[in-house]
């Protein structure tokens, strides 16, 4: 199983947004499968700590690059630093996710959502999938979200960016499948990550229980090569079915927006 995975998606996996949470879980799972790793994130210290753990736990060959993928110059630095590597699997997990009313989020934060979530995702896929297609093997994972199934208040731009990645994965999957490259967008629900916990979602009966990062990664890697999208977790698969197939779209928007407002309602001073 491990050998066939390396043959299909090795020898090098690049994980963008790798320093903690879901990205770190992807890195650990791929190290356990025997892939060499290039880990990219903005903060060098957490990257270095993760790399040390992966070397100790798995004997992994790990390269870390502290870069901001919201900047064109850093994308160019990444491409130059990996020019000699045979990247067989790309995981785009980097994301900007401001929470709040759309008009109250700063223009700079809106620009960053576009730069990190959309532009970086598309340019990374374009750069690394080209040699994959030439080799007739490889994989691209563009981490999406169930928030992108419909418009969602309080995370309106983030949700739209995740919808972008889903549609991009569907189109790329159709284009690249005949060339031997698998493309997948996991539509993730809440995940117990440091970022999710730092957002301080209010505890109430409507707050969905977050999945563990390792479970999301396991489901995603199991789905790679079986279609352009997946929804990790049986509970979230049922919810996605209801939102997309059962409820009228307007009601789905109202329902999920109401839940999100409850999660992020802040007391008035």
PALUM-845486 format. One line per field, with one value per atom (N, C-alpha, C, O): atom name; residue number from 1; y negated, z, x. Coordinates in pm, whole numbers, plus 50000, padded with zeros to 5 digits. Layout:
residues N
atom	[CA	...] .
seq	[NUM	...] .
y	[Y	...] .
z	[Z	...] .
x	[X	...] .
END
This chain:
residues 269
atom	[N	CA	C	O	N	CA	C	O	N	CA	C	O	N	CA	C	O	N	CA	C	O	N	CA	C	O	N	CA	C	O	N	CA	C	O	N	CA	C	O	N	CA	C	O	N	CA	C	O	N	CA	C	O	N	CA	C	O	N	CA	C	O	N	CA	C	O	N	CA	C	O	N	CA	C	O	N	CA	C	O	N	CA	C	O	N	CA	C	O	N	CA	C	O	N	CA	C	O	N	CA	C	O	N	CA	C	O	N	CA	C	O	N	CA	C	O	N	CA	C	O	N	CA	C	O	N	CA	C	O	N	CA	C	O	N	CA	C	O	N	CA	C	O	N	CA	C	O	N	CA	C	O	N	CA	C	O	N	CA	C	O	N	CA	C	O	N	CA	C	O	N	CA	C	O	N	CA	C	O	N	CA	C	O	N	CA	C	O	N	CA	C	O	N	CA	C	O	N	CA	C	O	N	CA	C	O	N	CA	C	O	N	CA	C	O	N	CA	C	O	N	CA	C	O	N	CA	C	O	N	CA	C	O	N	CA	C	O	N	CA	C	O	N	CA	C	O	N	CA	C	O	N	CA	C	O	N	CA	C	O	N	CA	C	O	N	CA	C	O	N	CA	C	O	N	CA	C	O	N	CA	C	O	N	CA	C	O	N	CA	C	O	N	CA	C	O	N	CA	C	O	N	CA	C	O	N	CA	C	O	N	CA	C	O	N	CA	C	O	N	CA	C	O	N	CA	C	O	N	CA	C	O	N	CA	C	O	N	CA	C	O	N	CA	C	O	N	CA	C	O	N	CA	C	O	N	CA	C	O	N	CA	C	O	N	CA	C	O	N	CA	C	O	N	CA	C	O	N	CA	C	O	N	CA	C	O	N	CA	C	O	N	CA	C	O	N	CA	C	O	N	CA	C	O	N	CA	C	O	N	CA	C	O	N	CA	C	O	N	CA	C	O	N	CA	C	O	N	CA	C	O	N	CA	C	O	N	CA	C	O	N	CA	C	O	N	CA	C	O	N	CA	C	O	N	CA	C	O	N	CA	C	O	N	CA	C	O	N	CA	C	O	N	CA	C	O	N	CA	C	O	N	CA	C	O	N	CA	C	O	N	CA	C	O	N	CA	C	O	N	CA	C	O	N	CA	C	O	N	CA	C	O	N	CA	C	O	N	CA	C	O	N	CA	C	O	N	CA	C	O	N	CA	C	O	N	CA	C	O	N	CA	C	O	N	CA	C	O	N	CA	C	O	N	CA	C	O	N	CA	C	O	N	CA	C	O	N	CA	C	O	N	CA	C	O	N	CA	C	O	N	CA	C	O	N	CA	C	O	N	CA	C	O	N	CA	C	O	N	CA	C	O	N	CA	C	O	N	CA	C	O	N	CA	C	O	N	CA	C	O	N	CA	C	O	N	CA	C	O	N	CA	C	O	N	CA	C	O	N	CA	C	O	N	CA	C	O	N	CA	C	O	N	CA	C	O	N	CA	C	O	N	CA	C	O	N	CA	C	O	N	CA	C	O	N	CA	C	O	N	CA	C	O	N	CA	C	O	N	CA	C	O	N	CA	C	O	N	CA	C	O	N	CA	C	O	N	CA	C	O	N	CA	C	O	N	CA	C	O	N	CA	C	O	N	CA	C	O	N	CA	C	O	N	CA	C	O	N	CA	C	O	N	CA	C	O	N	CA	C	O	N	CA	C	O	N	CA	C	O	N	CA	C	O	N	CA	C	O	N	CA	C	O	N	CA	C	O	N	CA	C	O	N	CA	C	O	N	CA	C	O	N	CA	C	O	N	CA	C	O	N	CA	C	O	N	CA	C	O	N	CA	C	O	N	CA	C	O	N	CA	C	O	N	CA	C	O	N	CA	C	O	N	CA	C	O	N	CA	C	O	N	CA	C	O	N	CA	C	O	N	CA	C	O	N	CA	C	O	N	CA	C	O	N	CA	C	O	N	CA	C	O	N	CA	C	O	N	CA	C	O	N	CA	C	O	N	CA	C	O	N	CA	C	O	N	CA	C	O	N	CA	C	O	N	CA	C	O	N	CA	C	O	N	CA	C	O	N	CA	C	O	N	CA	C	O	N	CA	C	O	N	CA	C	O	N	CA	C	O	N	CA	C	O	N	CA	C	O	N	CA	C	O	N	CA	C	O	N	CA	C	O	N	CA	C	O	N	CA	C	O	N	CA	C	O	N	CA	C	O	N	CA	C	O	N	CA	C	O	N	CA	C	O	N	CA	C	O	N	CA	C	O	N	CA	C	O	N	CA	C	O	N	CA	C	O	N	CA	C	O	N	CA	C	O	N	CA	C	O	N	CA	C	O	N	CA	C	O	N	CA	C	O	N	CA	C	O	N	CA	C	O	N	CA	C	O	N	CA	C	O	N	CA	C	O	N	CA	C	O	N	CA	C	O	N	CA	C	O	N	CA	C	O	N	CA	C	O	N	CA	C	O	N	CA	C	O	N	CA	C	O	N	CA	C	O	N	CA	C	O	N	CA	C	O	N	CA	C	O	N	CA	C	O	N	CA	C	O	N	CA	C	O	N	CA	C	O	N	CA	C	O	N	CA	C	O	N	CA	C	O	N	CA	C	O	N	CA	C	O	N	CA	C	O	N	CA	C	O	N	CA	C	O	N	CA	C	O	N	CA	C	O	N	CA	C	O	N	CA	C	O	N	CA	C	O	N	CA	C	O	N	CA	C	O	N	CA	C	O] .
seq	[1	1	1	1	2	2	2	2	3	3	3	3	4	4	4	4	5	5	5	5	6	6	6	6	7	7	7	7	8	8	8	8	9	9	9	9	10	10	10	10	11	11	11	11	12	12	12	12	13	13	13	13	14	14	14	14	15	15	15	15	16	16	16	16	17	17	17	17	18	18	18	18	19	19	19	19	20	20	20	20	21	21	21	21	22	22	22	22	23	23	23	23	24	24	24	24	25	25	25	25	26	26	26	26	27	27	27	27	28	28	28	28	29	29	29	29	30	30	30	30	31	31	31	31	32	32	32	32	33	33	33	33	34	34	34	34	35	35	35	35	36	36	36	36	37	37	37	37	38	38	38	38	39	39	39	39	40	40	40	40	41	41	41	41	42	42	42	42	43	43	43	43	44	44	44	44	45	45	45	45	46	46	46	46	47	47	47	47	48	48	48	48	49	49	49	49	50	50	50	50	51	51	51	51	52	52	52	52	53	53	53	53	54	54	54	54	55	55	55	55	56	56	56	56	57	57	57	57	58	58	58	58	59	59	59	59	60	60	60	60	61	61	61	61	62	62	62	62	63	63	63	63	64	64	64	64	65	65	65	65	66	66	66	66	67	67	67	67	68	68	68	68	69	69	69	69	70	70	70	70	71	71	71	71	72	72	72	72	73	73	73	73	74	74	74	74	75	75	75	75	76	76	76	76	77	77	77	77	78	78	78	78	79	79	79	79	80	80	80	80	81	81	81	81	82	82	82	82	83	83	83	83	84	84	84	84	85	85	85	85	86	86	86	86	87	87	87	87	88	88	88	88	89	89	89	89	90	90	90	90	91	91	91	91	92	92	92	92	93	93	93	93	94	94	94	94	95	95	95	95	96	96	96	96	97	97	97	97	98	98	98	98	99	99	99	99	100	100	100	100	101	101	101	101	102	102	102	102	103	103	103	103	104	104	104	104	105	105	105	105	106	106	106	106	107	107	107	107	108	108	108	108	109	109	109	109	110	110	110	110	111	111	111	111	112	112	112	112	113	113	113	113	114	114	114	114	115	115	115	115	116	116	116	116	117	117	117	117	118	118	118	118	119	119	119	119	120	120	120	120	121	121	121	121	122	122	122	122	123	123	123	123	124	124	124	124	125	125	125	125	126	126	126	126	127	127	127	127	128	128	128	128	129	129	129	129	130	130	130	130	131	131	131	131	132	132	132	132	133	133	133	133	134	134	134	134	135	135	135	135	136	136	136	136	137	137	137	137	138	138	138	138	139	139	139	139	140	140	140	140	141	141	141	141	142	142	142	142	143	143	143	143	144	144	144	144	145	145	145	145	146	146	146	146	147	147	147	147	148	148	148	148	149	149	149	149	150	150	150	150	151	151	151	151	152	152	152	152	153	153	153	153	154	154	154	154	155	155	155	155	156	156	156	156	157	157	157	157	158	158	158	158	159	159	159	159	160	160	160	160	161	161	161	161	162	162	162	162	163	163	163	163	164	164	164	164	165	165	165	165	166	166	166	166	167	167	167	167	168	168	168	168	169	169	169	169	170	170	170	170	171	171	171	171	172	172	172	172	173	173	173	173	174	174	174	174	175	175	175	175	176	176	176	176	177	177	177	177	178	178	178	178	179	179	179	179	180	180	180	180	181	181	181	181	182	182	182	182	183	183	183	183	184	184	184	184	185	185	185	185	186	186	186	186	187	187	187	187	188	188	188	188	189	189	189	189	190	190	190	190	191	191	191	191	192	192	192	192	193	193	193	193	194	194	194	194	195	195	195	195	196	196	196	196	197	197	197	197	198	198	198	198	199	199	199	199	200	200	200	200	201	201	201	201	202	202	202	202	203	203	203	203	204	204	204	204	205	205	205	205	206	206	206	206	207	207	207	207	208	208	208	208	209	209	209	209	210	210	210	210	211	211	211	211	212	212	212	212	213	213	213	213	214	214	214	214	215	215	215	215	216	216	216	216	217	217	217	217	218	218	218	218	219	219	219	219	220	220	220	220	221	221	221	221	222	222	222	222	223	223	223	223	224	224	224	224	225	225	225	225	226	226	226	226	227	227	227	227	228	228	228	228	229	229	229	229	230	230	230	230	231	231	231	231	232	232	232	232	233	233	233	233	234	234	234	234	235	235	235	235	236	236	236	236	237	237	237	237	238	238	238	238	239	239	239	239	240	240	240	240	241	241	241	241	242	242	242	242	243	243	243	243	244	244	244	244	245	245	245	245	246	246	246	246	247	247	247	247	248	248	248	248	249	249	249	249	250	250	250	250	251	251	251	251	252	252	252	252	253	253	253	253	254	254	254	254	255	255	255	255	256	256	256	256	257	257	257	257	258	258	258	258	259	259	259	259	260	260	260	260	261	261	261	261	262	262	262	262	263	263	263	263	264	264	264	264	265	265	265	265	266	266	266	266	267	267	267	267	268	268	268	268	269	269	269	269] .
y	[50120	50000	49876	49785	49871	49755	49742	49633	49856	49851	49800	49719	49845	49801	49653	49584	49604	49462	49379	49277	49422	49350	49354	49254	49468	49479	49384	49327	49367	49285	49137	49054	49102	48962	48914	48803	48996	48957	48904	48883	48883	48909	48793	48811	48674	48556	48505	48493	48476	48409	48268	48248	48171	48033	47999	48010	47957	47919	47771	47727	47694	47550	47524	47576	47444	47425	47540	47600	47573	47699	47689	47792	47569	47556	47618	47659	47627	47680	47732	47720	47789	47828	47927	48027	47900	47993	48011	48123	47903	47914	48003	48085	47989	48074	48220	48310	48243	48380	48440	48557	48360	48408	48446	48551	48359	48386	48516	48595	48538	48660	48784	48885	48777	48893	48925	49042	48822	48845	48892	48972	48842	48892	49039	49117	49078	49218	49308	49427	49251	49329	49329	49390	49260	49269	49161	49174	49055	48948	48849	48824	48794	48679	48557	48551	48461	48351	48216	48193	48127	47985	47918	47924	47855	47793	47641	47586	47575	47431	47366	47412	47259	47178	47048	47034	46953	46824	46826	46757	46904	46897	47004	47123	46963	47063	47153	47271	47099	47181	47303	47413	47287	47407	47505	47626	47454	47542	47626	47747	47561	47632	47737	47847	47702	47797	47918	48032	47894	48004	48092	48214	48030	48108	48197	48312	48145	48225	48345	48456	48324	48436	48542	48661	48498	48593	48672	48790	48607	48678	48781	48893	48741	48833	48948	49063	48919	49022	49112	49231	49058	49134	49143	49206	49081	49077	49003	49034	48904	48837	48741	48682	48728	48626	48503	48504	48397	48280	48153	48128	48074	47939	47840	47860	47734	47632	47501	47466	47430	47300	47204	47222	47102	47001	46893	46803	46903	46813	46772	46844	46657	46608	46626	46552	46723	46755	46652	46664	46552	46440	46337	46238	46360	46267	46335	46446	46268	46325	46355	46458	46267	46288	46416	46487	46447	46570	46694	46800	46681	46792	46821	46937	46717	46735	46799	46882	46758	46820	46968	47049	47003	47143	47221	47330	47169	47240	47259	47364	47157	47169	47271	47349	47272	47362	47508	47597	47533	47672	47712	47817	47632	47657	47792	47854	47837	47964	48085	48197	48063	48172	48226	48152	48355	48418	48423	48520	48316	48307	48388	48354	48494	48579	48557	48608	48481	48452	48310	48275	48232	48096	48093	48137	48041	48018	47868	47815	47802	47659	47644	47651	47623	47609	47468	47434	47384	47247	47172	47185	47092	47022	46900	46900	46796	46680	46689	46712	46671	46693	46589	46623	46464	46363	46390	46431	46366	46389	46254	46176	46230	46107	46061	46117	45959	45904	45856	45794	45883	45854	45709	45682	45616	45474	45431	45325	45511	45476	45538	45500	45633	45691	45592	45531	45574	45474	45512	45630	45411	45435	45521	45604	45500	45580	45726	45813	45755	45894	45956	46074	45878	45928	45959	46060	45873	45899	46027	46104	46049	46168	46296	46397	46292	46409	46448	46565	46351	46378	46429	46524	46364	46398	46537	46614	46570	46697	46812	46917	46792	46903	46933	47049	46828	46847	46841	46938	46727	46709	46810	46875	46824	46919	47062	47137	47099	47232	47261	47367	47165	47184	47188	47273	47098	47093	47212	47261	47258	47378	47499	47578	47513	47624	47616	47717	47496	47477	47515	47583	47471	47494	47641	47698	47705	47840	47948	48058	47920	48023	48038	48143	47937	47949	48062	48147	48068	48184	48314	48421	48309	48432	48487	48607	48400	48444	48501	48598	48440	48491	48630	48713	48655	48787	48887	49007	48837	48919	48981	49095	48906	48950	48831	48738	48836	48730	48695	48751	48604	48565	48422	48371	48359	48222	48223	48265	48176	48163	48015	47949	47964	47825	47827	47858	47793	47807	47703	47583	47753	47667	47680	47725	47639	47635	47650	47613	47706	47713	47575	47558	47475	47339	47291	47199	47351	47315	47381	47359	47464	47525	47422	47441	47313	47207	47080	47087	46966	46844	46853	46908	46798	46809	46676	46627	46618	46493	46510	46620	46403	46394	46452	46419	46537	46588	46582	46672	46476	46470	46484	46559	46413	46417	46547	46604	46595	46725	46835	46918	46835	46936	46929	47032	46807	46791	46843	46904	46820	46867	47019	47079	47081	47227	47287	47397	47216	47259	47253	47340	47149	47136	47258	47314	47301	47416	47544	47629	47557	47675	47679	47782	47569	47565	47582	47647	47521	47538	47685	47736	47754	47896	47980	48073	47947	48023	48008	48106	47885	47863	47925	47989	47905	47963	48114	48181	48168	48314	48371	48474	48304	48351	48337	48424	48227	48205	48299	48350	48320	48388	48539	48611	48586	48731	48811	48910	48772	48849	48842	48923	48745	48730	48796	48782	48868	48944	48869	48919	48748	48666	48661	48623	48699	48697	48562	48513	48502	48375	48395	48456	48341	48361	48237	48177	48198	48092	48154	48183	48176	48221	48104	47996	48126	48024	48048	48128	47977	48006	47927	47809	47991	47922	47870	47864	47831	47784	47890	48009	47845	47934	47880	47759	47967	47925	47887	47967	47766	47714	47593	47537	47553	47431	47309	47223	47300	47186	47185	47081	47303	47312	47278	47204	47330	47303	47156	47100	47094	46953	46863	46752	46911	46830	46825	46746	46910	46911	46924	46838	47031	47050	47074	47153	47007	47018	47158	47215	47211	47342	47327	47257	47394	47396	47521	47584	47558	47683	47687	47795	47572	47569	47573	47586	47563	47566	47707	47798	47730	47866	47912	47832	48040	48097	48109	48170	48051	48057	48196	48272	48229	48353	48336	48224	48447	48443	48431	48493	48354	48338	48470	48488	48563	48692	48769	48838	48759	48827	48764	48834	48631	48562	48601	48625	48606	48643	48786	48813	48878	49018	49032	49103	48963	48971	48908	48958	48799	48731	48817	48833	48871	48954	49080	49128	49135	49252	49218	49304	49093	49052	49006	48993	48983	48934	49035	49152	48988	49075	49135	49212	49100	49156	49053	49081	48934	48829	48695	48688	48587	48454	48393	48298	48444	48391	48505	48616	48474	48567	48484	48369	48542	48480	48574	48678	48541	48629	48633	48530	48754	48769	48799	48727	48905	48946	48842	48819	48777	48672	48557	48508	48515	48403	48442	48358	48568	48613	48604	48564	48641	48630	48484	48451	48398	48256	48197	48119	48233	48182	48226	48149	48351	48401	48319	48284	48290	48211	48070	48018	48009	47871	47859	47761	47959	47948	48012	47967	48115	48191	48180	48202	48146	48148	48007	47979	47920	47786	47693	47700	47607	47500	47415	47399	47363	47296	47179	47161	47101	46987	47029	46962	47139	47188	47241	47222	47306	47354	47237	47245	47128	47009	46954	46923	46941	46887	46977	46927	47108	47202	47196	47178	47211	47214	47078	47070	46971	46838	46818	46758	46867	46856	46933	46885	47053	47132	47060	47056	47004	46934	46810	46780	46738	46622	46664	46597	46774	46822	46860	46835	46919	46960	46840	46847	46731	46620	46492	46383	46506	46391	46348	46431	46218	46165	46079	46001	46092	46010	45861	45823	45779	45635	45580	45607	45502	45443	45335	45274] .
z	[50000	50000	50000	49919	50094	50102	49976	49922	49928	49808	49689	49612	49671	49558	49569	49468	49692	49712	49672	49604	49714	49678	49528	49467	49467	49322	49250	49147	49303	49238	49265	49176	49391	49432	49484	49536	49472	49520	49408	49296	49438	49569	49670	49789	49621	49708	49717	49617	49840	49861	49913	50003	49856	49901	49974	49917	50099	50179	50210	50281	50158	50183	50296	50296	50392	50513	50607	50655	50634	50699	50846	50908	50903	51034	51148	51248	51137	51247	51192	51073	51281	51244	51131	51130	51035	50924	50840	50798	50814	50735	50802	50735	50933	51005	51002	50994	51009	51001	50863	50852	50757	50623	50618	50566	50673	50670	50741	50691	50858	50934	50859	50855	50799	50726	50604	50573	50536	50416	50452	50380	50563	50610	50646	50618	50709	50746	50624	50632	50511	50387	50308	50201	50360	50298	50197	50125	50190	50097	50158	50279	50076	50117	50121	50048	50207	50230	50208	50244	50148	50148	50219	50172	50331	50412	50404	50425	50374	50352	50446	50457	50511	50593	50624	50594	50684	50710	50829	50827	50933	51058	51063	51059	51071	51067	51189	51177	51308	51429	51434	51458	51413	51412	51301	51320	51186	51078	51121	51099	51182	51225	51331	51329	51424	51528	51468	51508	51372	51305	51230	51237	51159	51084	51177	51144	51293	51389	51436	51449	51462	51504	51396	51424	51271	51162	51138	51103	51155	51142	51252	51229	51375	51489	51480	51509	51441	51441	51319	51328	51204	51079	51000	50895	51050	50972	50842	50742	50842	50717	50669	50748	50538	50473	50456	50375	50532	50537	50505	50562	50414	50386	50426	50395	50496	50535	50466	50447	50427	50361	50426	50416	50493	50557	50455	50431	50395	50287	50306	50369	50251	50253	50114	50022	50099	49966	49916	49804	49996	49949	49872	49825	49859	49787	49664	49672	49550	49426	49438	49387	49504	49515	49590	49556	49693	49768	49690	49705	49609	49519	49425	49402	49370	49282	49357	49301	49483	49563	49584	49579	49609	49626	49499	49504	49387	49260	49233	49185	49264	49244	49339	49300	49465	49565	49537	49580	49465	49438	49293	49249	49219	49075	49046	48944	49135	49110	49170	49158	49233	49301	49216	49142	49229	49160	49255	49328	49253	49339	49277	49169	49345	49294	49359	49312	49469	49538	49594	49667	49558	49611	49702	49663	49824	49915	49944	50013	49891	49918	50035	50018	50153	50274	50332	50425	50276	50325	50304	50200	50403	50391	50481	50591	50432	50514	50542	50451	50669	50705	50805	50921	50763	50855	50888	50802	51012	51059	51097	51170	51047	51080	50964	50854	50989	50883	50768	50790	50646	50527	50525	50495	50557	50550	50663	50655	50768	50880	50869	50943	50779	50754	50670	50578	50702	50632	50486	50450	50404	50263	50248	50158	50335	50328	50355	50289	50451	50478	50359	50329	50293	50173	50063	49994	50045	49944	49976	49887	50106	50144	50119	50080	50141	50110	49964	49932	49876	49733	49702	49626	49761	49728	49777	49702	49900	49959	49915	49872	49928	49905	49757	49716	49676	49534	49444	49375	49444	49351	49377	49284	49502	49533	49497	49441	49530	49496	49347	49306	49267	49122	49066	48983	49113	49059	49105	49029	49228	49272	49188	49143	49167	49085	48943	48886	48885	48749	48740	48646	48838	48833	48852	48775	48955	48989	48910	48895	48861	48784	48643	48581	48592	48456	48446	48358	48531	48523	48564	48515	48654	48685	48560	48533	48483	48361	48261	48191	48255	48164	48206	48122	48339	48389	48389	48407	48370	48371	48508	48517	48614	48749	48844	48818	48953	49053	49108	49066	49204	49268	49318	49356	49318	49367	49462	49425	49585	49684	49714	49763	49686	49713	49827	49805	49948	50064	50058	50061	50050	50043	50175	50276	50174	50298	50268	50161	50364	50351	50354	50309	50406	50401	50258	50232	50166	50026	49952	49832	50022	49958	49931	49844	50007	49991	50052	50125	50022	50087	50236	50282	50314	50458	50523	50504	50597	50667	50767	50818	50795	50888	50832	50880	50731	50662	50511	50437	50467	50329	50228	50131	50249	50149	50157	50054	50278	50296	50228	50157	50251	50190	50038	49971	49984	49839	49786	49680	49860	49815	49817	49732	49913	49919	49811	49762	49773	49658	49531	49445	49520	49407	49396	49287	49508	49504	49467	49397	49512	49476	49324	49261	49268	49124	49043	48939	49093	49026	49024	48921	49137	49144	49050	48987	49040	48950	48805	48731	48765	48627	48600	48497	48693	48675	48677	48602	48764	48768	48635	48591	48569	48438	48333	48248	48340	48242	48263	48167	48390	48418	48439	48432	48463	48482	48364	48386	48238	48127	48118	48050	48187	48187	48309	48331	48388	48500	48629	48723	48638	48759	48830	48770	48957	49037	49107	49167	49101	49167	49262	49226	49383	49484	49569	49613	49592	49688	49802	49783	49920	50034	50087	50113	50103	50155	50305	50350	50381	50523	50608	50581	50708	50811	50916	50892	51034	51140	51178	51188	51200	51235	51362	51374	51454	51579	51556	51579	51510	51483	51574	51628	51590	51667	51610	51686	51478	51417	51451	51482	51446	51480	51626	51659	51713	51855	51887	51975	51816	51840	51797	51848	51704	51660	51765	51754	51868	51983	51943	51978	51871	51841	51967	52053	51980	52102	52114	52015	52234	52259	52273	52361	52185	52194	52122	52052	52136	52075	51922	51863	51859	51714	51663	51543	51754	51712	51672	51755	51549	51507	51578	51606	51608	51672	51571	51466	51600	51502	51491	51588	51372	51349	51389	51399	51413	51439	51306	51208	51302	51176	51115	50993	51199	51147	51075	50976	51125	51060	50925	50829	50919	50792	50688	50572	50731	50640	50590	50471	50681	50641	50537	50439	50559	50464	50331	50225	50335	50212	50129	50009	50192	50118	50065	49957	50138	50090	49967	49881	49957	49845	49724	49615	49740	49630	49515	49534	49397	49281	49258	49164	49342	49330	49293	49299	49256	49221	49256	49320	49214	49231	49367	49408	49437	49568	49665	49624	49792	49896	50017	50032	50104	50230	50340	50362	50410	50518	50632	50675	50682	50798	50759	50678	50816	50780	50817	50742	50933	50974	50874	50836	50833	50740	50601	50528	50563	50433	50431	50331	50542	50550	50543	50472	50617	50615	50476	50430	50408	50272	50178	50094	50193	50110	50134	50039	50259	50291	50233	50174	50251	50205	50053	50000	49983	49837	49765	49657	49824	49750	49806	49734	49932	49997	50015	49974	50076	50107	49986	49911	49966	49867	49905	50023	49804	49830	49928	50017	49912	50001	50146	50236	50169	50306	50360	50478	50274	50316	50358	50459	50281	50316	50450	50536	50468	50595	50713	50818	50695	50804	50847	50965	50751	50786	50835	50924	50779	50827	50971	51050	51005	51142	51238	51347	51198	51282	51300	51411	51193	51201	51289	51366	51277	51364	51512	51597	51541	51679	51727	51842	51638	51676	51708	51799	51635	51648	51700	51682	51764	51830	51946	52023	51957	52065	52157	52111	52288	52380	52361	52330	52379	52366	52498	52603	52494	52616	52671	52774] .
x	[50084	50000	50087	50066	50187	50275	50359	50374	50414	50497	50418	50469	50295	50216	50182	50175	50161	50132	50254	50241	50372	50495	50516	50554	50492	50506	50412	50448	50293	50191	50211	50192	50250	50251	50387	50397	50489	50621	50708	50661	50835	50897	50882	50908	50838	50832	50689	50619	50646	50518	50543	50625	50474	50482	50352	50244	50364	50247	50255	50346	50162	50156	50059	49947	50101	50021	50041	49945	50169	50203	50240	50265	50245	50309	50231	50291	50099	50018	49886	49857	49805	49670	49664	49736	49578	49555	49680	49711	49753	49874	49978	50041	49995	50088	50043	50126	49912	49859	49884	49919	49867	49903	50051	50087	50136	50280	50313	50393	50253	50282	50235	50306	50116	50063	50148	50171	50195	50275	50416	50475	50469	50599	50588	50679	50478	50458	50449	50479	50407	50397	50526	50534	50628	50760	50793	50892	50714	50745	50844	50840	50930	51010	50918	50820	50949	50856	50922	51038	50845	50875	50758	50645	50786	50683	50695	50803	50583	50583	50483	50369	50524	50435	50509	50627	50437	50499	50594	50697	50562	50638	50746	50716	50872	50980	50988	51020	50960	50978	50886	50934	50754	50669	50705	50696	50747	50791	50910	50913	51009	51129	51095	51149	51007	50967	50896	50922	50807	50737	50836	50828	50929	51028	51109	51136	51148	51224	51141	51194	51012	50927	50915	50920	50900	50883	51012	51008	51124	51252	51267	51312	51230	51242	51143	51178	51019	50913	50918	50887	50957	50947	51077	51082	51183	51307	51289	51355	51200	51163	51270	51343	51279	51361	51273	51180	51301	51213	51291	51397	51235	51286	51178	51061	51217	51120	51153	51269	51047	51061	50962	50841	51014	50930	50898	50979	50780	50739	50594	50516	50559	50422	50363	50398	50277	50224	50124	50074	50094	50013	50093	50037	50224	50312	50368	50420	50358	50410	50559	50605	50634	50778	50810	50905	50731	50755	50712	50772	50609	50576	50692	50726	50752	50867	50984	51055	51004	51111	51084	51176	50959	50923	50951	51009	50910	50931	51081	51123	51160	51305	51366	51453	51321	51378	51345	51418	51238	51196	51219	51171	51293	51310	51374	51346	51461	51531	51460	51509	51345	51274	51160	51095	51136	51024	50905	50885	50827	50711	50597	50547	50557	50452	50318	50216	50317	50191	50197	50289	50098	50083	49961	49853	49977	49865	49860	49947	49758	49741	49643	49522	49702	49622	49630	49557	49718	49732	49601	49537	49561	49434	49432	49487	49367	49332	49184	49104	49146	49005	48956	48929	48944	48890	48745	48667	48709	48572	48511	48572	48392	48324	48238	48244	48157	48073	48161	48265	48119	48199	48245	48361	48157	48192	48284	48347	48294	48380	48520	48611	48536	48668	48748	48694	48876	48957	48979	48975	49003	49032	49158	49165	49256	49378	49350	49407	49262	49225	49151	49170	49067	48999	49100	49088	49198	49301	49377	49411	49401	49478	49398	49456	49268	49185	49203	49224	49195	49211	49351	49367	49453	49591	49629	49690	49594	49638	49547	49594	49417	49324	49307	49308	49292	49259	49382	49415	49451	49563	49673	49721	49714	49821	49780	49859	49656	49611	49618	49664	49571	49572	49714	49745	49801	49937	50021	50103	50001	50071	50029	50113	49897	49849	49904	49946	49904	49954	50102	50144	50181	50325	50360	50438	50302	50346	50272	50325	50154	50083	50139	50121	50204	50259	50362	50348	50465	50555	50489	50528	50390	50317	50250	50257	50187	50119	50219	50190	50337	50440	50487	50519	50490	50531	50416	50437	50294	50172	50145	50101	50173	50139	50151	50228	50076	50085	49948	49846	49947	49822	49826	49931	49709	49691	49573	49463	49594	49488	49469	49560	49351	49316	49214	49097	49257	49170	49058	49082	48935	48817	48741	48795	48616	48538	48391	48343	48319	48174	48110	47996	48182	48128	48111	48033	48184	48174	48059	48042	47980	47864	47755	47670	47759	47660	47719	47818	47661	47705	47683	47583	47777	47768	47804	47916	47712	47739	47852	47874	47923	48035	48165	48274	48154	48274	48248	48287	48181	48133	48245	48232	48355	48462	48540	48576	48566	48632	48550	48606	48419	48333	48339	48345	48338	48346	48480	48485	48587	48718	48726	48791	48660	48661	48572	48600	48466	48387	48472	48463	48553	48646	48737	48754	48795	48885	48812	48867	48689	48611	48588	48611	48544	48516	48645	48646	48753	48882	48922	48966	48906	48942	48856	48906	48727	48640	48685	48692	48715	48760	48895	48915	48990	49123	49118	49189	49034	49022	48981	49032	48887	48842	48952	48968	49027	49134	49253	49310	49289	49415	49403	49502	49281	49264	49318	49388	49290	49346	49498	49560	49557	49703	49767	49888	49688	49742	49755	49816	49697	49709	49573	49472	49573	49451	49438	49534	49320	49293	49175	49075	49189	49085	49069	49168	48945	48912	48832	48714	48891	48812	48729	48782	48600	48510	48498	48417	48580	48595	48496	48470	48441	48366	48461	48582	48411	48500	48603	48571	48726	48836	48902	48922	48936	48997	49144	49234	49165	49298	49323	49229	49450	49476	49404	49359	49395	49325	49177	49120	49114	48972	48949	48857	49033	49017	49043	48978	49139	49169	49053	49040	48970	48855	48745	48652	48756	48666	48518	48438	48483	48340	48261	48301	48150	48069	48010	47963	48013	47953	47802	47753	47730	47584	47536	47615	47410	47362	47377	47373	47394	47402	47546	47569	47643	47783	47822	47812	47865	47902	48029	48118	48035	48153	48266	48247	48382	48492	48552	48554	48600	48672	48818	48868	48885	49028	49103	49063	49212	49286	49329	49322	49374	49422	49312	49338	49188	49076	49043	49011	49052	49027	49133	49101	49258	49366	49349	49364	49318	49302	49191	49207	49078	48967	49004	48965	49079	49119	49213	49194	49315	49410	49344	49381	49247	49175	49091	49068	49045	48960	49040	48984	49169	49250	49252	49285	49216	49208	49071	49052	48973	48839	48734	48614	48777	48683	48743	48847	48677	48733	48700	48766	48600	48565	48534	48499	48547	48503	48463	48505	48381	48345	48391	48328	48500	48547	48447	48396	48420	48332	48189	48130	48133	47997	47893	47798	47910	47815	47813	47707	47932	47940	47890	47837	47907	47854	47702	47643	47639	47494	47450	47356	47519	47486	47504	47420	47612	47635	47524	47479	47480	47369	47243	47174	47214	47095	47106	47011	47222	47239	47232	47179	47285	47293	47174	47136	47116	47016	46875	46777	46863	46732	46676	46564	46753	46703	46712	46809	46614	46629	46752	46783	46820	46948	46932	47015	46828	46808	46794	46846	46725	46708	46841	46871	46920	47052	47141	47211	47137	47215	47169	47252	47038	46985	47023	47061	47012	47038	47184	47214	47276	47418	47465	47549	47410	47445	47400	47472	47282	47233	47323	47354	47365	47454	47587	47641	47640	47769	47759	47850	47650	47630	47629	47687	47562	47559	47699	47735	47776	47911	47999	48083	47981	48074	48008	48061	47893	47831	47920	47967	47943	48026	47943	47860	47963	47885	47916	48028	47813	47831	47881	47823	47991	48048	47957	47988] .
END
